[in-house]
Every structure is written in structure tokens, then in C-alpha cells.
Amino acid sequence: MDKEYAQFVRATGFEYTRDLDRVVLALIPKLPANQTVALAEGRFDQQKITGFALLTGKLEHQDGAEVYVLPAATNSGAASFAFLDANRMALTDGPRLAVLPPRASGGLAPDMRERISRVAGSALFAVGKVGPVPENFAPGGLRSEQLTHLMHSVRWFTLAVRPEGDRMRVVLEAECDTPENARQMAGTLDGLRLLGQASLSDPNTRKRLEPEALRLLDSLLRIVEVSRDELRVRLVLELTPEMLGSLPRMIAPKTPVTSPPLR
């Protein structure tokens, strides 16, 4: 356990694996700088948490709300939080908490609410409205006018993750502006899947990849399903325990091997 987090647990009695029920993250790009806001629901001892925060931070009144602002730490910038009620709090990675006023309709916009309702039963989900795509869009250095056009056609995305037995079902969905663009998107993705399989069969590619990475990529390309439903293009993966176990090892940075000094 991290030393600072252990100190926080001792002082406040809050331990996230036990006391945190759910978290919603939102990226707000329209502020002077991008800001991430988290809404957390669980069991909080407000008196202990605010007391701990005031040891190094301060209390401010922002837009009529009591906001606790914490100074920048060694490995992170300033942060702030506010309690919304006894069991909910909002946190952000900046000194000013974006307290969004409720809409006149009483909650989220209807288009966002409709899309969230489709995935809200998942263990983990994300919903986002896609902004403008740069004209020089080139994922992995691959520049394609057709791919850029198709990315411009995407209006929404959703991600849903749900455990099924010992497997993890992952569904990523892109919503296009027209059925024709959705059809082209599905065809392009399926073509890229086949191209990836052919690339992994190339001896030069196999030499450049670690055996574990090669097995994982080969498995992912074989099991991924591409489908389309009117405006929506869907990618579905069912990750096995073996795949889930190898992902952290692939993501973790490699520790360089250094030779001992010569004597």
C-alpha cells in the first residue's frame, strides 16, 4: 500500500475496496484546460475526511458550494473535492471544481440519457460524444483518407464491460451519422482484422514480437466480432482468464537489463 494512502486510511477510516460503491468519470474539454471530474458514491466519514484535507489544504466557496482544495503533491497537481450529500462526493484534478448546474429538464440531456440507459447494467461502462477529428488523423502512423472520412462520421461511442463466468465480455460501439458510413466502417474494421492476421503470419513480424504478445494479439484478432445495426458498428470480445492475465504484463513497462560494472 502506498505510504500516503496508508496515512489517509488511518486518518479517515476510508478504504476504497470496502467503502466505495461506484465511480463515474467525466472529461470536460471546454474549460481553459481539460479537467477530469469524478463522482463517487459510498460510505464517507465527512468530518474525518475534511479534517484530514485541512491539514494541508483549505476550504473555499465556489458557486455556492463548499470545496476543499488540496495543494500540488510531488507526483500530481492540485486537486479539489466537495460533498454532494452524505454518500456522494465530487472530485477533480484541478483547484477549481466544475460544479455543473442541473439542466432545466432535470438531469442529463435526453440523447446522453438514452445511450447511458443501454449500457447502465454493465459492471463498467463509458459513453461519449465524439468531437471533431483532426484532418491529419493517422492512428499508428497509418494515414488514410477513407479512414479519416469514416472517423468524421462517428457521432457517439459506448464501451461496456461485463463479467460472464470466468470470462470478460467487452463491447465497443461506434454510432455513425448515416447507415452507409456505418456499413463502410464495419467493412473497413473487418478488413483491418484480416490484414492484422496476415501480418502476424509474416516471419519478420513474429520475430519482432514477444511470444506472449504474439499469442495475445493472434487470439484477439481471431475472436473479435464485427457487426452492424443501422447506424451502429459493434466490436465484441470475450476475454479468457489467460488473456486477462497476460494484459498487465504487456502493459507494464519493461525494466532495462543493465550489465554489472566491470572491475
BELLINVEN-V648289 format. One record per residue. RES is the residue in one letter. D_CENTER is the distance of its C-alpha to the mean C-alpha in whole Angstrom. Layout:
# BELLINVEN-V648289
RES D_CENTER
RES D_CENTER
This chain:
# BELLINVEN-V648289
M 23
D 23
K 26
E 25
Y 22
A 26
Q 28
F 25
V 26
R 29
A 30
T 28
G 28
F 24
E 22
Y 19
T 19
R 22
D 22
L 18
D 18
R 14
V 12
V 10
L 8
A 9
L 10
I 14
P 15
K 19
L 20
P 22
A 19
N 15
Q 14
T 11
V 13
A 12
L 14
A 15
E 18
G 21
R 24
F 25
D 28
Q 28
Q 31
K 30
I 27
T 28
G 31
F 29
A 27
L 30
L 32
T 30
G 28
K 30
L 30
E 30
H 30
Q 28
D 28
G 30
A 28
E 28
V 25
Y 25
V 25
L 24
P 25
A 24
A 23
T 24
N 21
S 19
G 20
A 21
A 19
S 21
F 20
A 23
F 24
L 23
D 26
A 27
N 24
R 21
M 20
A 18
L 16
T 15
D 15
G 19
P 22
R 22
L 20
A 19
V 21
L 21
P 24
P 24
R 25
A 29
S 28
G 26
G 22
L 20
A 21
P 23
D 21
M 17
R 19
E 20
R 17
I 15
S 18
R 18
V 15
A 15
G 17
S 14
A 13
L 10
F 9
A 7
V 10
G 11
K 14
V 14
G 16
P 19
V 19
P 21
E 24
N 24
F 21
A 21
P 18
G 20
G 23
L 24
R 25
S 26
E 27
Q 27
L 23
T 23
H 25
L 22
M 19
H 21
S 22
V 18
R 18
W 15
F 12
T 11
L 9
A 11
V 11
R 15
P 17
E 21
G 23
D 22
R 20
M 16
R 16
V 13
V 14
L 12
E 14
A 15
E 18
C 21
D 24
T 26
P 27
E 29
N 26
A 24
R 26
Q 26
M 23
A 23
G 26
T 24
L 21
D 24
G 26
L 23
R 23
L 27
L 27
G 25
Q 27
A 30
S 28
L 28
S 31
D 33
P 34
N 33
T 29
R 30
K 32
R 29
L 26
E 26
P 27
E 24
A 22
L 25
R 25
L 21
L 21
D 24
S 23
L 20
L 22
R 24
I 22
V 20
E 21
V 21
S 23
R 23
D 24
E 26
L 23
R 20
V 19
R 18
L 17
V 17
L 17
E 18
L 18
T 21
P 21
E 22
M 19
L 17
G 19
S 19
L 16
P 16
R 19
M 18
I 15
A 17
P 19
K 23
T 26
P 28
V 32
T 34
S 38
P 40
P 43
L 46
R 49
